[in-house]
Amino acid sequence: MNEKDLIRALRLTKIIRRPVQKIFTFWDTEFEYTIVSAGEQGSVLRHGKLVCQKPVIITPETLRENFSGFSPEALKLFERDHPELFQRLRGMGYQVTNSLRQREEYSLEVDVLLERVRSQMPAENPQLALLLTPDDLWMFGILKLTAEVIRKSAPGNYRDFDERGYFRTEEERQREEIEILFAEARENPNYIKELGDTLQRYGLFEQYEDRFFSLLKYLRNL
């Protein structure tokens, strides 16, 4: 692929059917795709599968460590065209594997084959995709599909992680736990020992010492 190929791919790649299913946050997700392309003497049909592993929060990694089954040239050009997407990929830790399972040639016109395939795809399957791409740039179509699936899924995945506190630092988690224990101890003195032990374990007792003894004084005066 070169600059001219990239422009051609952007203009001619069409996602006819998009998967309804989003990437699951806490387990792997599989998508099946069918690609229809115009061949030299008819049409070409490709079937494959995208496996999106459950997203994880990781430190920045190289693109090749996050993706497999894609050509380095296609990835390089696609990363240049979508830098903000790949920054998100590194941050969220999406890992995607592409597997081409079947390639078939037909003597049909591409529009005829496309309509036949579309009419035969089960409407109830939320993980199917159908694409129309130039024959020599079909892998770019898969990258475009991958980008759309991730864009659609990322807000929900982020929200799931955030609601469970995965983006908080260890210090923030410790202080949140301490605040909960202070509130519990104010209502139930049985939590005082656990609060003190937790402050000692985290090495934060000196920072909370005045507040801890003020709480003890308050409880004794009840």
N, C-alpha and C positions, 0 to 999 in steps of 0.2 A: 504494500500500500504506500502511496505517496500523497502529496497534497491534492492532486487532481482526483485520485481515487476517493479520498475522504469526502470531498465536496460532492462527488457523485453518489456516494453511499448515503450522505445526509439527505440528499434530495430524493433518492429513489427507494430507500428502505421504508417500508410501511408496515406498521403493526396492525394487522386486520382484526385480530381478536386478542384482547389483553386478559391476562389472568385476573379473576376476581379475588382469589386468595392472596392475602398478604403474607409476608414472612413471619412465621411464628417467633415469638421472643425467646421461648425457653425450650424449644426442640427444633429439629431439622425440618425443612420444607422442601418438597420436590415439585418441580414444574416440568410439564412436558410441552415440547414445541414442535411445530411442523412448519417448514419453510418451503415456499414455492418460488422457483426461479425459472427464468427463460433460458433454455439451453440452446446448443448449436442446431439441433434438429428436433426441437420440441420443447419439453419442459423437464425440470429436475425437481424431485421431491426429497426433502431431508426430514428425518425424524430424530429427535434427540431429547436429552433431559438435562435440566439444571437442578443441582442440589445446593441449596442454600443452608449451610450449617447454622445452628442457632447463634445469633450474634452475641459476642462477648465484648467486654470492655478491656482493651489492651493498650499497651504503649504503641507509639507509631511503628509500623512495620513496612517493609517494601511491598510494592504492588504484587510482585511475583509470589510472595509468600501468602497473599490473600486470595489469589486466583490460580486456577490450574485448568488446562485444557484450552487455553486461548493462545494465539500466536503473539509473540513479543511485539511485532510491528503494529498489530491492531490495538494492543493495550497501550502502547506508547502514544499513538495518535489520539486514541480516545481519552487518555488521561490529560493530554494537552487541551483537548476541546472541552473537558469537564473537570477542571481542577478542583472546584468546590465539592463535587461529588466524591472524588477520591480522597479528599481530606476527611470527609465524613466516613468513608469506608474504613480508613485507618483508625479513626477515633472509635467507631462502633464495633469494629472487628468483624465485619461481614466477610465470610469466606464462601466463595462460589466455585463450583466445579461444573464444567460443561462436558457432556458426553454425547458425541454424535453416534447414533446407534444404527442408522440405516440411510442409504442413498439410493434412489430409484430414478430411472429415466423413462419418460413417456413421450409418445409422438403427438400428444395433444397440445393445443395452443395454451399458453400460460393462463389466460383468463378462464378458459374452460376447466383446466385442472384446479385452479384456485376455487372456483365456484363449487366444483364437485367435492373438494376436501372440506370446504366450509359447511356444506349441507350435511355432510356425514359426521361432523364433530358433535358429540353429545353436549347439549346445552347446559346440562346440570353439573358438569364437571368444572369446578372453579379454578383448576390448576392448569388448564390448557391454554396454549397460545398459538396463534397462526400469523406468519409473517410472509411478506412478499419482498424479496431482495434480489439484487443482481447476483448472478451465479458466482462470480469471483469475489463477492464481498459479503457472502452470507454470514461470516463470523461477526462482522460488524453489526449485523442485525441482531445477533444474540447479545452482543454487548449493549445495544440500545434497549433491548427488552430487559436485560439485567438492571440497567440504570433506572428504568421506569418502575420496576418492581421494588427496588430499594427506596426510591424517592417516595413511593406510595406507603411503604412499610415503616420507614425510619421514624416518623413522628410517634407512631404507636409503640414501637420498640423502645424508643427513648422514654416515653411516658411510663411504660411498664418498669423500666430500670429505675427511673427517678422515684416512682411511688414506693419502691422497695428499698430506696436509700443506697443504690449501688454507686451513684455518682458522688456521694459524700466521702470526704477523707476520713481516715481513721480517727483523727483528732475530733472531727465534727461528730462522729458516731459516739465517741467516748463522752463528749460533753452533753450530747442528747441523752445518753443513758444516765448520766449524773443528774441532769435536771429532772428526769422522771423519778429517780430515787429520792431526790429532795422533796418532790411533791408527794410521793407515797409516804415518806417518813413523817411529813407534817400531819398526815391523816392517821397514820398507823405507826407508833413508835417501834414496832417490831422490825421496821426497815432500817432503823438507825445503824445497826451493826453492819448490814449489807452495804449501806451507803459508805460507812467508814472504810470497810474492807476494799470497796471499789476505788475509792479515792487513793488509798495506799497502793493498790495494784497498778493503777495508771500513773503513779508518781505525781498526783495533783493535789495531795492533801494540803500542802502549804498554801496553794492558791485559794482553796476553799475553806481554810481553817477557821477564819472569823465567822463565816456563814454557817459552818457546821456547828460551832459551839453556840452561836446565837439560836440555832434551831433546838439544841439540847436544852438551853435555858428556857425557851418558849414552852417546850414539852413538860418540863418540870414544874412550871407555874400553872399548868392547866388544872 
